[in-house]
Amino acid sequence: KQSNAPNVNEAWPHFLFTDNSQGYRGSRGMYSSLFKKKLASAGRVDAQIKGRRIRTPGKMASVDVSIKGKDLHAPLIERLFDMPVDINNGTVNGEVRLRFHDKRTWTNHPDLTGRVNCKDGFFHIWDAPDDFENVNMDLVFEENRIYFHNATGRYGAIPVSAVGDMSLDQDGDIRVIAHSPGVEVNALRETLAARPLPYTAAGKLSGTVHVTGKTDTPVFTGTV
């Protein structure tokens, strides 16, 4: 009887331990290789992998991966998950568990649980007009979503605090609420890549921004 179990040599453990510039990519291109970019030399990571029913005829293979990191370079997160975010700097500490056990988790993304703390992060959301800098936050992973807790930092010239969550699915959604206590009006215009005002303006603005919609095409709305 022919096995319907996925070939684990073409799946996640293979991409983790093989120097393959293309990496393993499921039906939606979930993963990219850890070796695609030069890895940071600082920090420590401990990984534990447990497999069951590997190559067992008629059975779906099951693999559990536990990753615990201390003082790791934040761009490692980008190399594990194909998200519409470019992570350039920062330090992360925490533990994440990835579980592959059925067709969805092998071909789309694994079930995720865990918590990661990020310090002094620097990243850019695709199509956003500016960068996020000096970001400190807790990331909570629950199955196919990432939740942001106690997030503070700067978006361009704008000091912000935020809370929300986003899907790990390629066609998933994002739900974030960000608040700024105040930013100079011209600095705000430059950060948002808005056209110059037809008149001279001065002063500070404060307000709340809602980020919703698809993760690859977010919609920004709010009040000031």
CYANA upper distance limits for C-alpha pairs under 8 A (distance plus 0.5 A):
  1 LYS  CA     57 PRO  CA      7.37
  1 LYS  CA     58 GLY  CA      7.89
  2 GLN  CA     57 PRO  CA      6.87
  2 GLN  CA     58 GLY  CA      7.45
  3 SER  CA     55 ARG  CA      8.04
  3 SER  CA     56 THR  CA      7.50
  3 SER  CA     57 PRO  CA      4.67
  3 SER  CA     58 GLY  CA      5.04
  3 SER  CA     59 LYS  CA      7.38
  4 ASN  CA     57 PRO  CA      7.60
  4 ASN  CA     58 GLY  CA      6.11
  4 ASN  CA     59 LYS  CA      7.27
  4 ASN  CA     60 MET  CA      7.32
  5 ALA  CA     54 ILE  CA      8.47
  5 ALA  CA     55 ARG  CA      7.16
  5 ALA  CA     56 THR  CA      7.79
  5 ALA  CA     57 PRO  CA      7.63
  5 ALA  CA     58 GLY  CA      7.08
  5 ALA  CA     59 LYS  CA      6.15
  5 ALA  CA     60 MET  CA      4.88
  5 ALA  CA     61 ALA  CA      6.18
  6 PRO  CA     11 ALA  CA      8.21
  6 PRO  CA     55 ARG  CA      8.49
  6 PRO  CA     60 MET  CA      7.38
  6 PRO  CA     61 ALA  CA      7.15
  6 PRO  CA    106 TRP  CA      8.07
  7 ASN  CA     11 ALA  CA      7.14
  7 ASN  CA     55 ARG  CA      7.79
  8 VAL  CA     12 TRP  CA      7.58
  8 VAL  CA     13 PRO  CA      7.45
  8 VAL  CA     14 HIS  CA      7.49
  8 VAL  CA     54 ILE  CA      7.90
  8 VAL  CA     55 ARG  CA      8.44
  8 VAL  CA     61 ALA  CA      8.24
  9 ASN  CA     13 PRO  CA      7.73
  9 ASN  CA     14 HIS  CA      5.79
 10 GLU  CA     14 HIS  CA      6.44
 10 GLU  CA     15 PHE  CA      7.98
 10 GLU  CA     24 TYR  CA      7.34
 11 ALA  CA     15 PHE  CA      7.07
 11 ALA  CA     24 TYR  CA      6.73
 11 ALA  CA    106 TRP  CA      7.78
 12 TRP  CA     16 LEU  CA      6.75
 12 TRP  CA     24 TYR  CA      7.23
 12 TRP  CA    106 TRP  CA      8.48
 13 PRO  CA     17 PHE  CA      6.94
 14 HIS  CA     18 THR  CA      6.31
 14 HIS  CA     24 TYR  CA      8.24
 15 PHE  CA     19 ASP  CA      8.05
 15 PHE  CA     20 ASN  CA      7.44
 15 PHE  CA     23 GLY  CA      5.94
 15 PHE  CA     24 TYR  CA      5.92
 15 PHE  CA     33 SER  CA      6.59
 15 PHE  CA     34 LEU  CA      8.10
 16 LEU  CA     33 SER  CA      7.56
 16 LEU  CA     34 LEU  CA      7.01
 19 ASP  CA     33 SER  CA      8.28
 19 ASP  CA     35 PHE  CA      6.36
 20 ASN  CA     33 SER  CA      7.05
 20 ASN  CA     35 PHE  CA      7.41
 20 ASN  CA     36 LYS  CA      8.05
 21 SER  CA     33 SER  CA      6.71
 21 SER  CA     35 PHE  CA      7.02
 21 SER  CA     36 LYS  CA      5.65
 22 GLN  CA     32 SER  CA      7.26
 22 GLN  CA     33 SER  CA      6.84
 22 GLN  CA     36 LYS  CA      7.94
 23 GLY  CA     31 TYR  CA      7.41
 23 GLY  CA     32 SER  CA      5.40
 23 GLY  CA     33 SER  CA      4.54
 23 GLY  CA     34 LEU  CA      8.15
 23 GLY  CA     36 LYS  CA      8.27
 24 TYR  CA     29 GLY  CA      8.49
 24 TYR  CA     31 TYR  CA      6.38
 24 TYR  CA     32 SER  CA      6.70
 24 TYR  CA     33 SER  CA      7.26
 25 ARG  CA     29 GLY  CA      4.94
 25 ARG  CA     30 MET  CA      6.20
 25 ARG  CA     31 TYR  CA      5.66
 25 ARG  CA     32 SER  CA      7.09
 26 GLY  CA     30 MET  CA      6.21
 26 GLY  CA     31 TYR  CA      7.53
 26 GLY  CA    106 TRP  CA      7.85
 26 GLY  CA    107 THR  CA      5.05
 26 GLY  CA    108 ASN  CA      6.36
 27 SER  CA    107 THR  CA      6.07
 27 SER  CA    108 ASN  CA      6.89
 28 ARG  CA    107 THR  CA      7.94
 28 ARG  CA    108 ASN  CA      6.59
 28 ARG  CA    170 GLN  CA      7.40
 29 GLY  CA     82 ASP  CA      7.80
 29 GLY  CA    108 ASN  CA      8.19
 30 MET  CA     81 PHE  CA      6.98
 30 MET  CA     82 ASP  CA      5.87
 30 MET  CA    107 THR  CA      8.45
 30 MET  CA    108 ASN  CA      6.56
 30 MET  CA    109 HIS  CA      6.73
 30 MET  CA    170 GLN  CA      8.05
 31 TYR  CA     79 ARG  CA      8.10
 31 TYR  CA     80 LEU  CA      6.79
 31 TYR  CA     81 PHE  CA      6.21
 31 TYR  CA     82 ASP  CA      6.13
 32 SER  CA     36 LYS  CA      7.92
 32 SER  CA     79 ARG  CA      6.46
 32 SER  CA     80 LEU  CA      7.12
 32 SER  CA     81 PHE  CA      7.65
 32 SER  CA     82 ASP  CA      7.09
 33 SER  CA     79 ARG  CA      6.95
 33 SER  CA     80 LEU  CA      8.01
 34 LEU  CA     39 LEU  CA      8.35
 34 LEU  CA     76 LEU  CA      8.12
 34 LEU  CA     79 ARG  CA      5.94
 34 LEU  CA     80 LEU  CA      7.27
 35 PHE  CA     39 LEU  CA      7.71
 36 LYS  CA     79 ARG  CA      8.38
 39 LEU  CA     76 LEU  CA      8.14
 40 ALA  CA     72 LEU  CA      8.35
 40 ALA  CA     73 HIS  CA      6.55
 42 ALA  CA     71 ASP  CA      7.74
 42 ALA  CA     72 LEU  CA      6.96
 42 ALA  CA     73 HIS  CA      7.45
 43 GLY  CA     69 GLY  CA      7.95
 43 GLY  CA     70 LYS  CA      6.21
 43 GLY  CA     71 ASP  CA      5.07
 43 GLY  CA     72 LEU  CA      4.95
 43 GLY  CA     73 HIS  CA      7.49
 44 ARG  CA     69 GLY  CA      6.24
 44 ARG  CA     70 LYS  CA      5.70
 44 ARG  CA     71 ASP  CA      7.11
 44 ARG  CA     72 LEU  CA      6.86
 45 VAL  CA     67 ILE  CA      7.40
 45 VAL  CA     68 LYS  CA      6.12
 45 VAL  CA     69 GLY  CA      4.85
 45 VAL  CA     70 LYS  CA      6.87
 45 VAL  CA     72 LEU  CA      7.95
 46 ASP  CA     67 ILE  CA      6.32
 46 ASP  CA     68 LYS  CA      5.66
 46 ASP  CA     69 GLY  CA      6.91
 47 ALA  CA     65 VAL  CA      7.48
 47 ALA  CA     66 SER  CA      6.05
 47 ALA  CA     67 ILE  CA      5.02
 47 ALA  CA     68 LYS  CA      6.87
 48 GLN  CA     65 VAL  CA      6.21
 48 GLN  CA     66 SER  CA      5.64
 48 GLN  CA     67 ILE  CA      7.17
 49 ILE  CA     63 VAL  CA      7.48
 49 ILE  CA     64 ASP  CA      6.22
 49 ILE  CA     65 VAL  CA      5.07
 49 ILE  CA     66 SER  CA      7.04
 50 LYS  CA     63 VAL  CA      6.10
 50 LYS  CA     64 ASP  CA      5.67
 50 LYS  CA     65 VAL  CA      7.07
 51 GLY  CA     61 ALA  CA      7.96
 51 GLY  CA     62 SER  CA      6.15
 51 GLY  CA     63 VAL  CA      4.84
 51 GLY  CA     64 ASP  CA      6.96
 52 ARG  CA     61 ALA  CA      6.58
 52 ARG  CA     62 SER  CA      5.62
 52 ARG  CA     63 VAL  CA      6.90
 53 ARG  CA     59 LYS  CA      6.95
 53 ARG  CA     60 MET  CA      7.28
 53 ARG  CA     61 ALA  CA      5.42
 53 ARG  CA     62 SER  CA      6.89
 54 ILE  CA     60 MET  CA      8.40
 54 ILE  CA     61 ALA  CA      5.55
 54 ILE  CA     62 SER  CA      7.68
 55 ARG  CA     59 LYS  CA      8.34
 55 ARG  CA     61 ALA  CA      7.40
 56 THR  CA     60 MET  CA      8.13
 56 THR  CA     61 ALA  CA      7.89
 60 MET  CA    101 HIS  CA      7.25
 60 MET  CA    102 ASP  CA      6.86
 61 ALA  CA    100 PHE  CA      8.35
 61 ALA  CA    101 HIS  CA      6.71
 61 ALA  CA    102 ASP  CA      8.09
 62 SER  CA     99 ARG  CA      8.02
 62 SER  CA    100 PHE  CA      6.01
 62 SER  CA    101 HIS  CA      4.84
 62 SER  CA    102 ASP  CA      7.99
 63 VAL  CA     99 ARG  CA      6.47
 63 VAL  CA    100 PHE  CA      5.62
 63 VAL  CA    101 HIS  CA      6.99
 64 ASP  CA     97 ARG  CA      7.65
 64 ASP  CA     98 LEU  CA      6.35
 64 ASP  CA     99 ARG  CA      5.05
 64 ASP  CA    100 PHE  CA      6.82
 65 VAL  CA     97 ARG  CA      6.14
 65 VAL  CA     98 LEU  CA      5.54
 65 VAL  CA     99 ARG  CA      6.84
 66 SER  CA     95 GLU  CA      7.76
 66 SER  CA     96 VAL  CA      6.45
 66 SER  CA     97 ARG  CA      4.90
 66 SER  CA     98 LEU  CA      6.88
 67 ILE  CA     95 GLU  CA      6.13
 67 ILE  CA     96 VAL  CA      5.86
 67 ILE  CA     97 ARG  CA      6.75
 68 LYS  CA     93 ASN  CA      8.27
 68 LYS  CA     94 GLY  CA      6.35
 68 LYS  CA     95 GLU  CA      4.75
 68 LYS  CA     96 VAL  CA      7.03
 69 GLY  CA     92 VAL  CA      7.73
 69 GLY  CA     93 ASN  CA      5.83
 69 GLY  CA     94 GLY  CA      6.02
 69 GLY  CA     95 GLU  CA      6.76
 70 LYS  CA     92 VAL  CA      7.25
 70 LYS  CA     93 ASN  CA      5.17
 70 LYS  CA     94 GLY  CA      7.21
 71 ASP  CA     91 THR  CA      6.03
 71 ASP  CA     92 VAL  CA      6.02
 71 ASP  CA     93 ASN  CA      6.07
 72 LEU  CA     76 LEU  CA      8.13
 72 LEU  CA     91 THR  CA      5.88
 72 LEU  CA     92 VAL  CA      5.65
 72 LEU  CA     93 ASN  CA      7.08
 73 HIS  CA     89 ASN  CA      7.32
 73 HIS  CA     90 GLY  CA      6.51
 73 HIS  CA     91 THR  CA      5.56
 73 HIS  CA     92 VAL  CA      6.99
 74 ALA  CA     78 GLU  CA      8.34
 74 ALA  CA     87 ILE  CA      7.32
 74 ALA  CA     88 ASN  CA      7.87
 74 ALA  CA     89 ASN  CA      6.25
 74 ALA  CA     90 GLY  CA      5.37
 74 ALA  CA     91 THR  CA      5.59
 74 ALA  CA     92 VAL  CA      6.10
 74 ALA  CA    118 CYS  CA      7.93
 74 ALA  CA    121 GLY  CA      7.62
 75 PRO  CA     79 ARG  CA      7.30
 75 PRO  CA     86 ASP  CA      8.39
 75 PRO  CA     87 ILE  CA      5.47
 75 PRO  CA     88 ASN  CA      6.31
 75 PRO  CA     89 ASN  CA      6.80
 75 PRO  CA     90 GLY  CA      8.07
 76 LEU  CA     80 LEU  CA      7.06
 77 ILE  CA     81 PHE  CA      6.91
 77 ILE  CA     87 ILE  CA      8.38
 78 GLU  CA     82 ASP  CA      7.02
 78 GLU  CA     83 MET  CA      7.35
 78 GLU  CA     85 VAL  CA      7.82
 78 GLU  CA     86 ASP  CA      7.40
 78 GLU  CA     87 ILE  CA      6.77
 81 PHE  CA    168 LEU  CA      8.34
 82 ASP  CA    170 GLN  CA      8.46
 83 MET  CA    168 LEU  CA      7.49
 83 MET  CA    170 GLN  CA      7.92
 84 PRO  CA    125 ILE  CA      6.65
 84 PRO  CA    126 TRP  CA      6.08
 84 PRO  CA    215 THR  CA      7.38
 84 PRO  CA    216 ASP  CA      6.43
 85 VAL  CA    123 PHE  CA      7.32
 85 VAL  CA    124 HIS  CA      6.15
 85 VAL  CA    125 ILE  CA      5.01
 85 VAL  CA    126 TRP  CA      6.31
 86 ASP  CA    123 PHE  CA      5.97
 86 ASP  CA    124 HIS  CA      5.62
 86 ASP  CA    125 ILE  CA      6.95
 86 ASP  CA    126 TRP  CA      7.89
 87 ILE  CA    121 GLY  CA      8.28
 87 ILE  CA    122 PHE  CA      6.67
 87 ILE  CA    123 PHE  CA      4.72
 87 ILE  CA    124 HIS  CA      7.00
 88 ASN  CA    121 GLY  CA      8.22
 88 ASN  CA    122 PHE  CA      5.98
 88 ASN  CA    123 PHE  CA      6.02
 89 ASN  CA    120 ASP  CA      7.95
 89 ASN  CA    121 GLY  CA      5.96
 89 ASN  CA    122 PHE  CA      5.41
 89 ASN  CA    123 PHE  CA      7.57
 90 GLY  CA    118 CYS  CA      7.27
 90 GLY  CA    119 LYS  CA      6.21
 90 GLY  CA    120 ASP  CA      5.39
 90 GLY  CA    121 GLY  CA      4.44
 90 GLY  CA    122 PHE  CA      6.64
 91 THR  CA    118 CYS  CA      6.18
 91 THR  CA    119 LYS  CA      5.71
 91 THR  CA    120 ASP  CA      7.17
 91 THR  CA    121 GLY  CA      7.32
 92 VAL  CA    116 VAL  CA      6.99
 92 VAL  CA    117 ASN  CA      5.96
 92 VAL  CA    118 CYS  CA      5.02
 92 VAL  CA    119 LYS  CA      6.90
 93 ASN  CA    116 VAL  CA      6.10
 93 ASN  CA    117 ASN  CA      5.74
 93 ASN  CA    118 CYS  CA      7.24
 94 GLY  CA    114 GLY  CA      8.16
 94 GLY  CA    115 ARG  CA      6.25
 94 GLY  CA    116 VAL  CA      4.76
 94 GLY  CA    117 ASN  CA      6.62
 95 GLU  CA    114 GLY  CA      6.06
 95 GLU  CA    115 ARG  CA      6.31
 95 GLU  CA    116 VAL  CA      6.72
 96 VAL  CA    112 LEU  CA      7.47
 96 VAL  CA    113 THR  CA      6.29
 96 VAL  CA    114 GLY  CA      4.77
 96 VAL  CA    115 ARG  CA      6.84
 96 VAL  CA    116 VAL  CA      7.97
 96 VAL  CA    141 PHE  CA      8.02
 97 ARG  CA    112 LEU  CA      6.23
 97 ARG  CA    113 THR  CA      5.83
 97 ARG  CA    114 GLY  CA      6.59
 98 LEU  CA    110 PRO  CA      6.17
 98 LEU  CA    111 ASP  CA      6.22
 98 LEU  CA    112 LEU  CA      5.46
 98 LEU  CA    113 THR  CA      7.45
 99 ARG  CA    105 THR  CA      7.93
 99 ARG  CA    110 PRO  CA      5.81
 99 ARG  CA    111 ASP  CA      5.61
 99 ARG  CA    112 LEU  CA      7.15
100 PHE  CA    105 THR  CA      5.59
100 PHE  CA    106 TRP  CA      6.23
100 PHE  CA    110 PRO  CA      5.69
100 PHE  CA    111 ASP  CA      7.29
101 HIS  CA    105 THR  CA      6.73
101 HIS  CA    106 TRP  CA      7.54
102 ASP  CA    106 TRP  CA      6.72
103 LYS  CA    107 THR  CA      6.54
104 ARG  CA    108 ASN  CA      5.90
104 ARG  CA    109 HIS  CA      7.38
104 ARG  CA    110 PRO  CA      8.15
105 THR  CA    109 HIS  CA      5.33
105 THR  CA    110 PRO  CA      4.72
105 THR  CA    111 ASP  CA      6.97
106 TRP  CA    110 PRO  CA      7.09
108 ASN  CA    169 ASP  CA      8.15
109 HIS  CA    144 ASN  CA      8.07
109 HIS  CA    168 LEU  CA      8.27
109 HIS  CA    169 ASP  CA      8.08
110 PRO  CA    143 GLU  CA      7.95
110 PRO  CA    144 ASN  CA      8.30
111 ASP  CA    142 GLU  CA      8.06
111 ASP  CA    143 GLU  CA      4.92
111 ASP  CA    144 ASN  CA      6.94
112 LEU  CA    141 PHE  CA      6.23
112 LEU  CA    142 GLU  CA      5.96
112 LEU  CA    143 GLU  CA      4.80
112 LEU  CA    144 ASN  CA      7.08
113 THR  CA    140 VAL  CA      7.97
113 THR  CA    141 PHE  CA      5.29
113 THR  CA    142 GLU  CA      5.34
113 THR  CA    143 GLU  CA      6.59
114 GLY  CA    140 VAL  CA      6.45
114 GLY  CA    141 PHE  CA      5.65
114 GLY  CA    142 GLU  CA      7.64
115 ARG  CA    138 ASP  CA      7.51
115 ARG  CA    139 LEU  CA      6.12
115 ARG  CA    140 VAL  CA      5.00
115 ARG  CA    141 PHE  CA      6.60
116 VAL  CA    138 ASP  CA      6.25
116 VAL  CA    139 LEU  CA      5.54
116 VAL  CA    140 VAL  CA      7.00
117 ASN  CA    136 ASN  CA      8.18
117 ASN  CA    137 MET  CA      6.46
117 ASN  CA    138 ASP  CA      4.95
117 ASN  CA    139 LEU  CA      6.67
118 CYS  CA    135 VAL  CA      7.91
118 CYS  CA    136 ASN  CA      5.95
118 CYS  CA    137 MET  CA      5.87
118 CYS  CA    138 ASP  CA      6.67
118 CYS  CA    139 LEU  CA      8.08
119 LYS  CA    134 ASN  CA      7.96
119 LYS  CA    135 VAL  CA      6.80
119 LYS  CA    136 ASN  CA      5.08
119 LYS  CA    137 MET  CA      7.35
120 ASP  CA    133 GLU  CA      7.65
120 ASP  CA    134 ASN  CA      4.76
120 ASP  CA    135 VAL  CA      5.47
120 ASP  CA    136 ASN  CA      6.18
121 GLY  CA    132 PHE  CA      8.23
121 GLY  CA    133 GLU  CA      6.60
121 GLY  CA    134 ASN  CA      5.80
121 GLY  CA    135 VAL  CA      5.04
121 GLY  CA    136 ASN  CA      6.95
122 PHE  CA    131 ASP  CA      7.79
122 PHE  CA    132 PHE  CA      6.12
122 PHE  CA    133 GLU  CA      5.05
122 PHE  CA    134 ASN  CA      6.66
122 PHE  CA    135 VAL  CA      7.04
123 PHE  CA    131 ASP  CA      6.55
123 PHE  CA    132 PHE  CA      5.87
123 PHE  CA    133 GLU  CA      7.31
124 HIS  CA    128 ALA  CA      7.66
124 HIS  CA    130 ASP  CA      7.57
124 HIS  CA    131 ASP  CA      5.31
124 HIS  CA    132 PHE  CA      6.56
125 ILE  CA    131 ASP  CA      7.92
126 TRP  CA    216 ASP  CA      7.53
127 ASP  CA    217 THR  CA      8.12
129 PRO  CA    191 THR  CA      7.26
129 PRO  CA    192 LEU  CA      6.35
129 PRO  CA    193 ALA  CA      6.52
130 ASP  CA    155 TYR  CA      7.19
130 ASP  CA    156 GLY  CA      6.02
130 ASP  CA    191 THR  CA      6.45
130 ASP  CA    192 LEU  CA      7.59
131 ASP  CA    155 TYR  CA      6.25
131 ASP  CA    156 GLY  CA      6.09
132 PHE  CA    153 GLY  CA      7.53
132 PHE  CA    154 ARG  CA      6.09
132 PHE  CA    155 TYR  CA      4.94
132 PHE  CA    156 GLY  CA      6.80
133 GLU  CA    153 GLY  CA      6.49
133 GLU  CA    154 ARG  CA      5.65
133 GLU  CA    155 TYR  CA      6.85
133 GLU  CA    156 GLY  CA      7.73
134 ASN  CA    152 THR  CA      8.41
134 ASN  CA    153 GLY  CA      5.56
134 ASN  CA    154 ARG  CA      6.82
135 VAL  CA    151 ALA  CA      7.35
135 VAL  CA    152 THR  CA      6.07
135 VAL  CA    153 GLY  CA      4.71
135 VAL  CA    154 ARG  CA      7.35
136 ASN  CA    150 ASN  CA      8.09
136 ASN  CA    151 ALA  CA      6.11
136 ASN  CA    152 THR  CA      5.94
136 ASN  CA    153 GLY  CA      6.90
137 MET  CA    148 PHE  CA      7.26
137 MET  CA    149 HIS  CA      6.40
137 MET  CA    150 ASN  CA      5.74
137 MET  CA    151 ALA  CA      4.67
137 MET  CA    152 THR  CA      7.02
138 ASP  CA    148 PHE  CA      6.49
138 ASP  CA    149 HIS  CA      5.56
138 ASP  CA    150 ASN  CA      6.84
138 ASP  CA    151 ALA  CA      7.42
139 LEU  CA    146 ILE  CA      6.87
139 LEU  CA    147 TYR  CA      6.10
139 LEU  CA    148 PHE  CA      5.57
139 LEU  CA    149 HIS  CA      6.91
140 VAL  CA    146 ILE  CA      6.16
140 VAL  CA    147 TYR  CA      5.49
140 VAL  CA    148 PHE  CA      7.17
140 VAL  CA    149 HIS  CA      8.20
141 PHE  CA    145 ARG  CA      6.54
141 PHE  CA    146 ILE  CA      5.28
141 PHE  CA    147 TYR  CA      6.97
142 GLU  CA    146 ILE  CA      6.99
142 GLU  CA    147 TYR  CA      8.38
144 ASN  CA    167 SER  CA      6.41
144 ASN  CA    168 LEU  CA      5.89
144 ASN  CA    169 ASP  CA      7.39
145 ARG  CA    165 ASP  CA      7.23
145 ARG  CA    166 MET  CA      6.12
145 ARG  CA    167 SER  CA      4.92
145 ARG  CA    168 LEU  CA      6.08
146 ILE  CA    165 ASP  CA      5.92
146 ILE  CA    166 MET  CA      5.96
146 ILE  CA    167 SER  CA      6.90
146 ILE  CA    168 LEU  CA      7.66
147 TYR  CA    163 VAL  CA      8.33
147 TYR  CA    164 GLY  CA      6.36
147 TYR  CA    165 ASP  CA      4.65
147 TYR  CA    166 MET  CA      7.19
148 PHE  CA    162 ALA  CA      8.12
148 PHE  CA    163 VAL  CA      5.88
148 PHE  CA    164 GLY  CA      5.75
148 PHE  CA    165 ASP  CA      6.20
149 HIS  CA    162 ALA  CA      8.11
149 HIS  CA    163 VAL  CA      6.07
149 HIS  CA    164 GLY  CA      7.79
150 ASN  CA    161 SER  CA      7.93
150 ASN  CA    162 ALA  CA      7.50
150 ASN  CA    163 VAL  CA      7.24
151 ALA  CA    161 SER  CA      6.02
151 ALA  CA    162 ALA  CA      5.65
151 ALA  CA    163 VAL  CA      6.86
152 THR  CA    159 PRO  CA      8.30
152 THR  CA    160 VAL  CA      6.30
152 THR  CA    161 SER  CA      4.82
152 THR  CA    162 ALA  CA      6.91
153 GLY  CA    159 PRO  CA      6.44
153 GLY  CA    160 VAL  CA      6.07
153 GLY  CA    161 SER  CA      7.05
154 ARG  CA    158 ILE  CA      5.84
154 ARG  CA    159 PRO  CA      4.86
154 ARG  CA    160 VAL  CA      6.07
155 TYR  CA    159 PRO  CA      6.89
155 TYR  CA    160 VAL  CA      7.30
155 TYR  CA    191 THR  CA      8.13
156 GLY  CA    191 THR  CA      5.89
157 ALA  CA    183 VAL  CA      7.71
157 ALA  CA    187 ALA  CA      6.56
157 ALA  CA    188 LEU  CA      7.17
157 ALA  CA    191 THR  CA      6.73
158 ILE  CA    180 SER  CA      7.31
158 ILE  CA    182 GLY  CA      7.98
158 ILE  CA    183 VAL  CA      6.24
158 ILE  CA    187 ALA  CA      8.39
158 ILE  CA    188 LEU  CA      7.24
158 ILE  CA    191 THR  CA      8.08
159 PRO  CA    180 SER  CA      6.19
159 PRO  CA    181 PRO  CA      7.67
159 PRO  CA    182 GLY  CA      7.85
159 PRO  CA    183 VAL  CA      7.80
160 VAL  CA    178 ALA  CA      6.74
160 VAL  CA    179 HIS  CA      5.94
160 VAL  CA    180 SER  CA      5.10
160 VAL  CA    181 PRO  CA      7.84
161 SER  CA    178 ALA  CA      6.09
161 SER  CA    179 HIS  CA      5.92
161 SER  CA    180 SER  CA      7.13
162 ALA  CA    176 VAL  CA      7.35
162 ALA  CA    177 ILE  CA      6.06
162 ALA  CA    178 ALA  CA      4.65
162 ALA  CA    179 HIS  CA      6.80
163 VAL  CA    176 VAL  CA      6.29
163 VAL  CA    177 ILE  CA      6.12
163 VAL  CA    178 ALA  CA      7.16
164 GLY  CA    174 ILE  CA      8.39
164 GLY  CA    175 ARG  CA      5.94
164 GLY  CA    176 VAL  CA      4.62
164 GLY  CA    177 ILE  CA      6.65
165 ASP  CA    174 ILE  CA      6.58
165 ASP  CA    175 ARG  CA      5.90
165 ASP  CA    176 VAL  CA      6.63
166 MET  CA    172 GLY  CA      7.94
166 MET  CA    173 ASP  CA      6.31
166 MET  CA    174 ILE  CA      4.65
166 MET  CA    175 ARG  CA      6.56
166 MET  CA    176 VAL  CA      8.34
166 MET  CA    215 THR  CA      7.74
167 SER  CA    172 GLY  CA      5.46
167 SER  CA    173 ASP  CA      5.95
167 SER  CA    174 ILE  CA      6.82
167 SER  CA    215 THR  CA      7.99
168 LEU  CA    172 GLY  CA      7.02
170 GLN  CA    215 THR  CA      8.15
170 GLN  CA    216 ASP  CA      8.39
171 ASP  CA    214 LYS  CA      7.07
171 ASP  CA    215 THR  CA      7.61
171 ASP  CA    216 ASP  CA      8.15
172 GLY  CA    214 LYS  CA      6.26
172 GLY  CA    215 THR  CA      6.53
173 ASP  CA    212 THR  CA      7.53
173 ASP  CA    213 GLY  CA      5.90
173 ASP  CA    214 LYS  CA      4.76
173 ASP  CA    215 THR  CA      5.56
174 ILE  CA    211 VAL  CA      7.33
174 ILE  CA    212 THR  CA      5.71
174 ILE  CA    213 GLY  CA      6.32
174 ILE  CA    214 LYS  CA      6.57
174 ILE  CA    215 THR  CA      5.90
174 ILE  CA    218 PRO  CA      7.73
175 ARG  CA    210 HIS  CA      7.93
175 ARG  CA    211 VAL  CA      6.25
175 ARG  CA    212 THR  CA      5.37
175 ARG  CA    213 GLY  CA      7.88
176 VAL  CA    210 HIS  CA      6.35
176 VAL  CA    211 VAL  CA      5.51
176 VAL  CA    212 THR  CA      7.18
177 ILE  CA    208 THR  CA      7.56
177 ILE  CA    209 VAL  CA      6.34
177 ILE  CA    210 HIS  CA      5.18
177 ILE  CA    211 VAL  CA      6.84
178 ALA  CA    208 THR  CA      6.14
178 ALA  CA    209 VAL  CA      5.64
178 ALA  CA    210 HIS  CA      6.93
179 HIS  CA    206 SER  CA      8.31
179 HIS  CA    207 GLY  CA      6.39
179 HIS  CA    208 THR  CA      4.87
179 HIS  CA    209 VAL  CA      6.83
180 SER  CA    206 SER  CA      5.99
180 SER  CA    207 GLY  CA      6.09
180 SER  CA    208 THR  CA      6.89
181 PRO  CA    205 LEU  CA      8.42
181 PRO  CA    206 SER  CA      5.58
181 PRO  CA    207 GLY  CA      7.39
182 GLY  CA    204 LYS  CA      6.28
182 GLY  CA    205 LEU  CA      5.56
182 GLY  CA    206 SER  CA      4.64
182 GLY  CA    207 GLY  CA      7.89
183 VAL  CA    187 ALA  CA      7.46
183 VAL  CA    188 LEU  CA      6.81
183 VAL  CA    204 LYS  CA      5.64
183 VAL  CA    205 LEU  CA      5.91
183 VAL  CA    206 SER  CA      6.99
184 GLU  CA    188 LEU  CA      6.67
184 GLU  CA    202 ALA  CA      7.71
184 GLU  CA    203 GLY  CA      6.25
184 GLU  CA    204 LYS  CA      4.87
184 GLU  CA    205 LEU  CA      6.91
185 VAL  CA    189 ARG  CA      6.86
185 VAL  CA    201 ALA  CA      7.62
185 VAL  CA    202 ALA  CA      6.61
185 VAL  CA    203 GLY  CA      6.40
185 VAL  CA    204 LYS  CA      5.97
185 VAL  CA    205 LEU  CA      6.65
186 ASN  CA    190 GLU  CA      6.87
186 ASN  CA    201 ALA  CA      7.84
186 ASN  CA    202 ALA  CA      7.70
187 ALA  CA    191 THR  CA      6.68
188 LEU  CA    192 LEU  CA      6.72
189 ARG  CA    193 ALA  CA      6.55
189 ARG  CA    194 ALA  CA      5.66
189 ARG  CA    195 ARG  CA      7.82
189 ARG  CA    196 PRO  CA      7.87
190 GLU  CA    194 ALA  CA      6.79
197 LEU  CA    201 ALA  CA      8.12
205 LEU  CA    224 VAL  CA      6.93
206 SER  CA    224 VAL  CA      6.00
207 GLY  CA    222 GLY  CA      7.83
207 GLY  CA    223 THR  CA      6.00
207 GLY  CA    224 VAL  CA      4.55
208 THR  CA    222 GLY  CA      5.95
208 THR  CA    223 THR  CA      6.06
208 THR  CA    224 VAL  CA      7.07
209 VAL  CA    220 PHE  CA      7.16
209 VAL  CA    221 THR  CA      6.14
209 VAL  CA    222 GLY  CA      4.71
209 VAL  CA    223 THR  CA      7.17
210 HIS  CA    219 VAL  CA      8.48
210 HIS  CA    220 PHE  CA      6.31
210 HIS  CA    221 THR  CA      5.72
210 HIS  CA    222 GLY  CA      6.12
211 VAL  CA    218 PRO  CA      6.82
211 VAL  CA    219 VAL  CA      6.11
211 VAL  CA    220 PHE  CA      5.33
211 VAL  CA    221 THR  CA      7.14
212 THR  CA    218 PRO  CA      6.19
212 THR  CA    219 VAL  CA      5.77
212 THR  CA    220 PHE  CA      7.26
213 GLY  CA    217 THR  CA      7.33
213 GLY  CA    218 PRO  CA      5.53
213 GLY  CA    219 VAL  CA      6.19
214 LYS  CA    218 PRO  CA      5.87
214 LYS  CA    219 VAL  CA      8.42
